[in-house]
Structure formats: C-alpha cells, structure tokens
Amino acid sequence: MKKIAFIVVALVMSIAANAQFEQGKGYIGASMSGLDISNQTKEFHFGLNAKLGYMFEDNLMALGEFGFDHWDKSPDALVVGAGARYYIVQNGLYLGAGLKFKHSNDSYNDLLPSFQLGYAFFLSRTVTLEPELYFDISTKKFDYTCYGLRVGIGVYLFKDQYMKK
C-alpha cells in the first residue's frame, strides 16, 4: 500500500511540475547561504542573494544576481553577477552557471565563475523552495574559492501576471 501511495504522490508531483519551466515566464528569487564546507570555514560566513530571471526558451533561464557576503574576520563584500539555468526534463532539477564580480571594502575585486546544482521544489503553483549546491571559483587566489549549500525561495511568474496582453 505504501508503494502505491508513493507512486501516486510522485505522479501528481511530476504532473504539477510539468510545464512550469516554459518560455516567457519571469522569476524572482532570494536565497541565504552560510553553510560553507570550503577552506574558508575557519570563520563565520553569511550570505544573502536576490535573483531576477527570464525563461528565454523552454527549460532555459537567464539570471541576474545581486548579493551581500558577511565574513567574521574578513571585510564584507558585494556581489553582482549574471548566469543561466538549465532545468532537466521538467522535474525541477537544474544546473546553473554564471560569472560574478565580487568587491569588498578593502579594495578586493575578483571575478568568480560559478556553478550550481539545485532543485526547485514547488510549494504551490508558482512558489518554490530551492536548495542548491554551489561552487564559486576565485580567479585571484584559490583560498577565496568557496562551495557550500544555499537555500532559497523562488516565485515563477506567468506572462499574464506581469504583462498586459
């Protein structure tokens, strides 16, 4: 009986997630990180990110990002970036890649190629919970490379929600 119930729930979830990643949808998201497992875990880290996106093709999203990183012993940093997500077979699993510019108060500037693997778990028709593993590679010094877990909330906007016909 448990197997049948699990199959039914999985089927309903896959149908609900189907067609969520269509061309023309907008995206607004916010996330929080601080569970780094990198070589920078010697100090406390807390990050906040805001993202805006647009589905320019089915399963392909262009993203813009703005963020703030707070480190316990290092200067705080602002992050601006752009990237893209590819949603794998309409199930919510996605791969992301992008490029970020990081600037801190001590005149530290760095370009960081970034890679993500995440899942968009739909809480409703448009709202998602998005856990994500990320890997940001420093082009200045390997010690500034970090990877970890980021948890976010996303809202997928339908065309008619933000555009007049």
MIMAR-140190 format. One record per residue: x negated, y negated, z negated of N, C-alpha, C, O in turn. Coordinates in steps of 0.1 Angstrom, whole numbers. Each point is the difference from the previous one (the first is absolute). Layout:
<recs>
REC | n_u | n_v | n_w | ca_u | ca_v | ca_w | c_u | c_v | c_w | o_u | o_v | o_w
REC | X | Y | Z | X | Y | Z | X | Y | Z | X | Y | Z
...
</recs>
This chain:
<recs>
REC | n_u | n_v | n_w | ca_u | ca_v | ca_w | c_u | c_v | c_w | o_u | o_v | o_w
REC | -8 | 12 | 0 | 8 | -12 | 0 | -9 | -13 | 0 | 4 | -9 | 7
REC | -15 | 10 | -15 | -8 | -12 | 0 | -7 | -3 | 13 | -1 | -11 | 4
REC | -2 | 22 | 4 | -6 | -2 | 13 | 10 | -7 | 9 | -4 | -8 | 8
REC | 16 | 12 | -8 | 10 | -5 | 9 | 2 | -15 | -4 | 1 | -9 | 9
REC | 0 | 6 | -22 | 2 | -14 | -4 | -12 | -8 | 5 | 2 | -12 | 4
REC | -14 | 17 | -6 | -12 | -7 | 5 | 0 | -3 | 15 | -4 | -11 | 4
REC | 8 | 21 | 4 | 1 | -1 | 14 | 10 | -11 | 4 | -3 | -8 | 9
REC | 15 | 8 | -16 | 10 | -10 | 3 | -5 | -14 | -3 | 2 | -9 | 8
REC | -9 | 7 | -20 | -5 | -13 | -4 | -11 | -4 | 10 | 0 | -12 | 4
REC | -9 | 21 | 0 | -10 | -4 | 10 | 6 | -4 | 13 | -5 | -9 | 7
REC | 15 | 16 | -2 | 7 | -3 | 12 | 7 | -14 | 0 | -2 | -7 | 9
REC | 9 | 4 | -20 | 6 | -13 | -2 | -10 | -11 | 0 | 2 | -10 | 6
REC | -13 | 12 | -13 | -11 | -10 | -1 | -6 | -2 | 14 | -3 | -11 | 4
REC | 1 | 22 | 4 | -6 | -2 | 13 | 9 | -7 | 10 | -4 | -8 | 8
REC | 17 | 11 | -10 | 10 | -7 | 9 | 1 | -15 | -4 | 1 | -9 | 9
REC | -1 | 6 | -22 | 0 | -14 | -5 | -12 | -8 | 5 | 1 | -11 | 3
REC | -13 | 18 | -3 | -12 | -7 | 4 | -1 | -1 | 15 | -8 | -8 | 5
REC | 15 | 16 | 2 | -1 | 0 | 15 | 5 | -14 | 5 | 10 | -5 | -5
REC | -17 | 0 | 15 | 4 | -13 | 6 | -2 | -12 | -9 | 5 | -10 | 3
REC | -12 | 12 | -13 | -3 | -12 | -9 | -12 | -8 | 6 | -1 | -12 | -3
REC | -7 | 18 | 11 | -12 | -7 | 5 | 1 | -3 | 15 | -8 | 3 | 8
REC | 19 | -10 | -5 | 3 | -4 | 14 | -6 | -13 | 4 | -2 | -9 | -9
REC | 0 | 7 | 22 | -5 | -13 | 5 | 10 | -11 | -4 | 12 | 2 | 1
REC | -18 | -14 | -4 | 8 | -12 | -3 | 3 | -2 | -15 | 6 | -10 | -3
REC | -10 | 19 | -6 | 3 | -2 | -14 | -11 | -8 | -7 | -12 | 1 | 4
REC | 16 | -8 | -14 | -9 | -8 | -7 | -4 | 7 | -13 | 7 | 10 | -4
REC | -17 | -14 | -3 | -4 | 6 | -13 | -6 | -11 | -9 | -7 | -8 | 4
REC | 11 | 9 | -17 | -5 | -8 | -10 | -4 | 10 | -11 | 8 | 8 | -5
REC | -20 | -10 | 0 | -5 | 9 | -11 | -9 | -7 | -10 | -6 | -10 | 3
REC | 6 | 16 | -15 | -9 | -4 | -10 | -6 | 12 | -7 | 7 | 10 | -2
REC | -20 | -10 | -2 | -6 | 11 | -6 | -9 | -4 | -11 | -4 | -12 | -1
REC | 0 | 22 | -8 | -8 | -3 | -11 | -11 | 12 | 0 | 4 | 11 | 2
REC | -16 | -15 | -4 | -11 | 10 | -2 | -7 | -3 | -13 | 1 | -10 | -6
REC | -8 | 20 | 2 | -8 | -1 | -12 | -5 | 13 | -5 | -5 | 1 | -11
REC | 8 | 9 | 18 | -4 | 14 | -4 | -11 | 5 | 9 | -1 | 11 | 4
REC | -9 | -20 | -2 | -11 | 3 | 8 | -8 | 12 | -5 | -2 | 1 | -12
REC | -3 | 7 | 21 | -9 | 11 | -4 | -13 | -2 | 7 | -7 | 10 | 4
REC | 3 | -22 | -2 | -12 | -3 | 8 | -12 | -2 | -10 | 1 | 1 | -12
REC | -12 | -5 | 18 | -12 | -4 | -7 | 2 | -13 | -8 | -9 | -3 | -8
REC | 20 | -4 | 10 | 2 | -12 | -8 | 9 | 2 | -12 | 5 | -9 | -6
REC | -3 | 22 | 2 | 9 | 3 | -11 | -6 | -4 | -14 | 6 | 3 | -10
REC | -18 | -8 | 11 | -7 | -4 | -13 | 7 | -12 | -6 | -1 | -3 | -12
REC | 9 | -4 | 20 | 8 | -11 | -6 | 14 | 0 | 4 | 4 | 7 | 10
REC | 5 | -13 | -17 | 14 | -1 | 2 | 3 | -7 | 13 | -7 | -10 | 3
REC | 16 | 16 | 5 | 4 | -6 | 13 | 15 | 0 | 1 | 7 | 9 | -4
REC | -2 | -21 | 9 | 15 | -1 | 2 | 2 | -8 | 13 | -6 | -10 | 2
REC | 14 | 16 | 7 | 2 | -7 | 13 | 15 | -1 | 3 | 7 | 9 | -3
REC | -4 | -20 | 9 | 14 | -2 | 5 | -1 | -3 | 15 | -9 | -8 | 4
REC | 18 | 13 | 4 | 0 | -2 | 15 | 14 | -3 | 4 | 10 | 6 | -5
REC | -9 | -15 | 15 | 13 | -2 | 7 | -2 | 3 | 14 | -11 | -4 | 6
REC | 21 | 10 | 1 | -2 | 4 | 14 | 13 | -4 | 8 | 11 | 1 | -5
REC | -13 | -5 | 17 | 10 | -2 | 10 | -3 | 8 | 12 | -11 | 1 | 4
REC | 21 | 5 | 2 | -2 | 9 | 11 | 11 | -1 | 10 | 11 | -5 | -2
REC | -14 | 10 | 14 | 10 | 1 | 11 | -3 | 12 | 8 | -11 | 3 | 4
REC | 22 | 5 | -1 | -1 | 12 | 8 | 0 | -4 | 15 | 10 | -3 | 6
REC | -22 | 3 | 0 | 0 | -4 | 14 | 2 | 12 | 9 | 2 | -2 | 12
REC | -2 | 14 | -17 | 3 | 12 | 7 | 6 | 10 | -10 | -2 | -2 | -12
REC | 9 | 12 | 17 | 5 | 10 | -10 | -12 | 6 | -7 | -10 | 4 | 6
REC | 10 | -3 | -19 | -10 | 6 | -9 | -13 | -9 | -1 | -9 | 5 | -6
REC | 8 | -16 | 13 | -12 | -9 | -1 | 4 | -13 | -6 | 8 | -7 | 6
REC | -15 | 3 | -16 | 2 | -13 | -7 | -12 | -8 | 0 | -11 | 5 | -4
REC | 12 | -18 | 7 | -11 | -10 | -2 | 2 | -6 | -13 | 12 | -3 | -4
REC | -22 | 1 | -4 | 1 | -5 | -14 | -10 | -12 | -2 | -11 | -1 | 5
REC | 16 | -9 | -13 | -8 | -10 | -5 | 0 | 1 | -15 | 10 | 4 | -6
REC | -21 | -7 | -1 | -1 | 2 | -14 | -7 | -11 | -7 | -9 | -6 | 5
REC | 13 | 3 | -17 | -6 | -10 | -9 | -1 | 6 | -14 | 10 | 6 | -4
REC | -22 | -7 | -2 | -1 | 7 | -13 | -9 | -8 | -10 | -7 | -9 | 4
REC | 7 | 14 | -16 | -7 | -6 | -11 | -6 | 12 | -8 | 7 | 9 | -3
REC | -20 | -10 | 1 | -7 | 11 | -8 | -6 | -7 | -12 | -7 | -10 | 1
REC | 9 | 16 | -13 | -6 | -4 | -12 | -9 | 11 | -5 | 4 | 11 | -2
REC | -16 | -15 | -1 | -10 | 9 | -6 | -4 | -5 | -14 | 0 | -12 | -2
REC | -2 | 21 | -7 | -3 | -3 | -14 | -13 | -8 | -1 | 0 | -11 | -7
REC | -11 | 15 | 14 | -13 | -6 | -2 | -5 | -8 | 13 | -10 | -6 | 0
REC | 18 | 7 | 11 | -4 | -7 | 12 | 11 | -11 | 3 | 11 | 0 | -6
REC | -15 | -9 | 15 | 10 | -11 | 3 | 12 | 6 | 7 | -1 | 9 | 8
REC | 12 | -16 | -10 | 12 | 4 | 7 | -1 | -3 | 15 | -9 | -8 | 4
REC | 16 | 15 | 4 | -1 | -1 | 15 | 14 | -1 | 7 | 9 | 6 | -5
REC | -9 | -14 | 16 | 12 | 0 | 8 | -3 | 8 | 13 | -11 | 0 | 5
REC | 21 | 7 | 0 | -1 | 9 | 11 | 10 | -4 | 10 | 12 | -2 | -3
REC | -16 | 1 | 16 | 9 | -2 | 11 | -3 | 10 | 11 | -12 | 2 | 3
REC | 22 | 4 | 3 | -3 | 11 | 9 | 11 | 2 | 10 | 11 | -5 | -1
REC | -14 | 13 | 11 | 9 | 5 | 10 | -3 | 14 | 3 | -11 | 5 | -1
REC | 22 | 2 | 5 | -2 | 14 | 3 | 12 | 6 | 7 | 9 | -7 | 5
REC | -8 | 20 | -5 | 11 | 8 | 6 | 2 | 13 | -7 | -9 | 5 | -7
REC | 22 | -1 | 8 | 4 | 13 | -6 | 5 | 9 | 11 | 7 | -5 | 9
REC | -9 | 18 | -10 | 6 | 9 | 9 | 8 | 10 | -8 | -6 | 7 | -9
REC | 19 | -6 | 10 | 8 | 9 | -7 | 1 | 14 | 7 | 3 | 0 | 12
REC | -7 | 10 | -19 | -1 | 13 | 6 | 14 | 7 | 0 | 6 | 1 | -10
REC | -2 | 3 | 22 | 13 | 7 | 3 | 12 | -4 | -9 | 7 | 9 | -5
REC | -5 | -21 | 3 | 12 | -6 | -7 | 2 | 6 | -14 | 12 | 0 | -4
REC | -22 | 5 | -2 | 3 | 6 | -14 | -5 | -9 | -11 | 2 | 3 | -12
REC | -7 | -15 | 15 | -4 | -9 | -11 | -15 | 0 | -2 | -6 | -10 | -6
REC | -1 | 20 | 10 | -15 | 1 | -2 | -6 | -10 | 11 | 4 | 1 | 11
REC | -14 | -9 | -16 | -6 | -9 | 10 | -15 | -1 | -2 | -5 | 3 | -11
REC | -2 | -6 | 22 | -14 | -3 | 0 | -1 | -15 | 3 | 7 | -5 | 9
REC | -16 | -2 | -16 | -2 | -14 | 3 | -15 | -3 | 1 | -9 | 7 | -5
REC | 7 | -18 | 12 | -14 | -5 | 2 | 1 | -15 | 2 | 10 | -6 | 5
REC | -21 | -1 | -9 | 0 | -15 | 1 | -13 | -6 | -3 | -10 | 8 | -2
REC | 9 | -21 | 2 | -12 | -7 | -3 | 4 | -11 | -10 | 10 | -8 | 3
REC | -17 | 7 | -14 | 3 | -10 | -10 | -12 | -10 | -2 | -12 | 4 | 2
REC | 15 | -16 | -5 | -10 | -10 | -4 | 1 | -3 | -15 | 11 | -3 | -4
REC | -21 | 5 | -3 | 0 | -2 | -15 | -9 | -11 | -4 | -11 | -1 | 5
REC | 16 | -8 | -13 | -7 | -12 | -5 | 2 | -1 | -15 | 11 | 0 | -5
REC | -23 | -3 | -2 | 1 | -2 | -14 | -6 | -13 | -4 | -6 | -7 | 8
REC | 8 | 3 | -20 | -4 | -13 | -6 | -16 | -2 | 1 | -4 | -11 | 0
REC | -3 | 22 | 0 | -15 | -1 | 0 | -6 | 0 | 14 | -11 | 4 | 2
REC | 19 | -9 | 8 | -4 | -1 | 14 | -2 | 13 | 6 | -8 | 1 | 10
REC | 13 | 10 | -15 | -1 | 13 | 6 | 11 | 2 | 11 | 12 | -2 | -3
REC | -17 | 4 | 15 | 9 | 3 | 11 | -3 | 13 | 7 | -12 | 4 | 1
REC | 22 | 4 | 2 | -2 | 13 | 6 | 11 | 4 | 9 | 12 | -4 | -2
REC | -15 | 11 | 13 | 9 | 7 | 8 | 1 | 14 | -4 | -10 | 7 | -1
REC | 23 | -2 | 0 | 2 | 14 | -5 | 9 | 7 | 9 | 12 | -2 | 1
REC | -18 | 12 | 7 | 9 | 9 | 8 | 8 | 8 | -11 | -6 | 4 | -10
REC | 19 | -2 | 12 | 8 | 7 | -10 | 8 | 11 | 7 | 5 | -1 | 11
REC | -4 | 12 | -19 | 8 | 11 | 5 | 10 | 5 | -11 | -4 | -1 | -12
REC | 16 | 5 | 16 | 10 | 4 | -10 | 7 | 13 | 5 | 1 | 2 | 12
REC | 3 | 5 | -22 | 9 | 12 | 2 | 11 | -2 | -11 | -3 | 0 | -12
REC | 16 | -1 | 17 | 10 | -2 | -9 | 13 | 6 | 4 | 1 | 7 | 10
REC | 9 | -8 | -19 | 13 | 5 | 3 | 11 | -10 | -4 | 0 | -5 | -11
REC | 9 | 3 | 20 | 12 | -9 | -2 | 12 | 8 | -5 | 6 | 7 | 8
REC | -4 | -6 | -21 | 11 | 8 | -6 | 12 | -10 | -1 | 0 | -9 | -8
REC | 10 | 12 | 15 | 12 | -8 | 1 | 9 | 1 | -13 | 5 | 11 | -3
REC | -4 | -22 | -4 | 9 | 0 | -11 | 14 | -4 | 4 | 10 | 4 | -7
REC | -9 | -11 | 18 | 13 | -3 | 6 | -2 | -1 | 15 | -10 | 5 | 5
REC | 20 | -10 | 2 | -1 | -1 | 14 | -12 | -8 | 5 | -5 | 2 | 11
REC | 1 | -12 | -19 | -10 | -10 | 4 | -12 | -1 | -9 | -10 | -5 | 4
REC | 12 | 9 | -17 | -10 | -2 | -10 | -9 | 12 | -2 | 6 | 11 | -1
REC | -19 | -12 | 0 | -9 | 11 | -2 | -9 | -2 | -11 | -3 | -11 | -4
REC | -1 | 23 | -2 | -11 | 0 | -9 | -12 | 6 | 7 | 2 | 10 | 7
REC | -13 | -17 | -7 | -11 | 4 | 9 | -13 | 2 | -7 | -8 | -9 | -2
REC | 5 | 21 | -3 | -13 | 4 | -5 | -10 | 1 | 11 | 4 | 5 | 11
REC | -16 | -10 | -13 | -10 | 0 | 11 | -14 | 2 | -5 | -4 | -6 | -10
REC | -4 | 14 | 17 | -14 | 1 | -3 | -7 | -9 | 10 | 3 | -1 | 12
REC | -13 | -7 | -17 | -6 | -9 | 9 | -16 | 1 | -2 | -5 | 5 | -10
REC | -1 | -10 | 20 | -15 | 1 | 1 | -4 | -13 | 7 | 2 | -2 | 12
REC | -8 | -8 | -19 | -5 | -12 | 5 | -16 | 0 | 0 | -6 | 2 | -10
REC | 1 | -3 | 22 | -15 | 1 | 2 | -6 | -13 | 1 | 3 | -8 | 9
REC | -12 | 4 | -18 | -7 | -12 | 0 | -11 | -1 | 11 | -7 | 10 | 2
REC | 7 | -21 | 6 | -11 | -1 | 10 | -12 | -7 | -6 | -10 | -1 | 7
REC | 11 | -4 | -19 | -12 | -7 | -7 | -8 | 10 | -8 | -12 | 0 | 1
REC | 19 | 7 | -10 | -8 | 8 | -10 | 9 | 12 | -4 | 12 | -2 | -3
REC | -17 | 14 | 4 | 8 | 12 | -3 | 6 | 0 | -14 | 10 | 5 | -2
REC | -17 | -12 | -7 | 6 | -1 | -14 | 14 | -7 | 0 | 7 | 2 | -10
REC | -4 | -10 | 20 | 13 | -6 | 0 | 11 | 8 | 8 | 11 | -5 | 1
REC | -15 | 16 | 4 | 10 | 9 | 6 | 9 | 6 | -11 | -5 | 4 | -10
REC | 18 | -3 | 12 | 8 | 5 | -10 | 11 | 9 | 7 | 4 | -2 | 11
REC | 1 | 11 | -19 | 11 | 9 | 4 | 8 | 3 | -12 | -5 | 0 | -11
REC | 18 | 3 | 13 | 9 | 2 | -11 | 14 | 2 | 4 | 3 | 4 | 11
REC | 6 | -6 | -21 | 14 | 2 | 2 | 7 | -14 | -1 | -3 | -8 | -9
REC | 12 | 6 | 18 | 8 | -12 | 0 | 15 | 4 | 0 | 3 | 9 | 7
REC | 5 | -15 | -15 | 14 | 3 | 0 | 8 | -13 | 4 | -3 | -11 | -6
REC | 12 | 12 | 15 | 8 | -11 | 4 | 14 | 2 | 3 | 5 | 11 | -1
REC | 2 | -22 | 3 | 14 | 0 | 4 | 1 | -6 | 14 | -6 | -11 | 2
REC | 14 | 17 | 7 | 2 | -6 | 13 | 14 | -2 | 3 | 9 | 8 | -5
REC | -6 | -17 | 14 | 14 | -2 | 5 | -1 | -1 | 15 | -7 | -8 | 6
REC | 15 | 17 | 0 | 0 | 1 | 15 | 13 | -8 | 4 | 11 | 4 | -3
REC | -13 | -14 | 11 | 11 | -9 | 4 | 5 | 4 | 14 | -9 | 2 | 9
REC | 22 | 0 | -7 | 5 | 3 | 13 | 1 | -13 | 8 | 1 | -11 | -6
REC | -1 | 12 | 19 | 0 | -12 | 9 | 11 | -10 | -4 | -2 | -12 | -1
REC | 14 | 18 | -1 | 12 | -9 | -3 | -1 | -6 | -14 | 9 | -9 | -3
REC | -18 | 13 | -5 | -1 | -6 | -14 | -8 | -13 | 0 | 3 | -9 | -8
REC | -12 | 7 | 18 | -8 | -12 | 0 | 0 | -7 | 14 | -6 | -10 | 1
REC | 14 | 15 | 8 | 1 | -7 | 13 | 14 | -1 | 5 | 8 | 9 | -3
REC | -4 | -21 | 9 | 13 | -1 | 5 | 0 | 5 | 15 | -10 | -1 | 7
REC | 21 | 8 | -4 | 1 | 6 | 13 | 3 | -11 | 11 | 1 | 3 | 12
</recs>
